[in-house]
């Protein structure tokens, strides 16, 4: 079975170990810069977008409690969307920067 690693240019048929061949940047600087740029952009846009979604759902819920309406912000849909946005926020704000730092 041959395993392909994207952006690394190695597969299991290479005789060099992954750690002994040097860093990814020293081997393929253009691909590394593209990878870091895409991950950085995804981290920034994803973090801002998810914070906006969470604030919107929370604001809608608070407004419905303030004005005592039963149709605005009630139900499980807003909680589900906020939960998805929170889990995606963890990925975009924590995992993506750690992946960039790992390069």
N, C-alpha and C positions, 0 to 999 in steps of 0.2 A: 504494500500500500504506500503510495507516494503522497505526502502532505505538502501542499503548496501554501506558502505564507505570503499574503499580499504586501507589497511595498518593500519586502525584504530581499527578494531575489534569491532565496535559498529554498531548496527542497531536501528531502531526506537522502537524495543521491549524492549531495555534496559531502566531501570528506572533512570539511572544516566544521568545528563545533560552533554553535550559535554565539557563544560568548567570546571565542578566540578570534573572530573575524573582525573585531572592531565595532564601533558604534554604527548605527544606521545612517547617521548623518555623514560620517566619513566614507561610507560605501556608496550611498545614493543621495546626494544633497538635494537634488531637485524634487525627488519623490517625497523626501522627508519634509521639505518646506511646504509642499502642497498638502501633505497629510496634516501637518501642524496648523496650517492656515484654515483648512476645512474644519478641523476639530475646534480650533479657537473661535471661528465664526459660529459654529453650532453651539458652543458653550455660551457665548454672549447672547445670541438671539434666543436660544432656548431658555436661558435663565430669565431674561427680561419678559419673554412671552408668558412663561409659567407664573411669574410673580403677578403679572397683570391679570391672568385668569383667576388666580387665588384671591386677589383683592376684589375683583369683580363679583365673584360668588359670595365672598364674605360681606361685601357692601350691600349686595342685593338682599342677603339674609338679614342684615342689620336694619335696612330700610323697611323690610316687611314687618319686623318686630316693632320698629318705631311707630309706623303708621297703622299697625294692627290689621293689616290686610291678610287674607288667607290665600290669595292667588299668587302673590309675588314672592318668590324665593322659598316656597314651601315644597316639600317632597324630597325624594331621595336623589333626584337627578343632579341637583347642585352639589350635594355631598359627594356623589360619585365622580363628577368632573373635578372637584377640588382635590379629591384623593388621587386621581390620576395625574393632575398637575403637580401635586406635591412629590409623588414618586418620580416623575420626570424631572422635576427641579433638582432632586438629589443627584440624578444622573448628570444633568447638564452643569450643575454647580460644583460637584465633587469628583465624579468619575472622569469626565472629559479633561479637566485640568490635570488630574493625576496621570492620565494617559499621555498627555503632552509632556509632563515632567519626566515620564518614563523613557521618553525618546532621548 
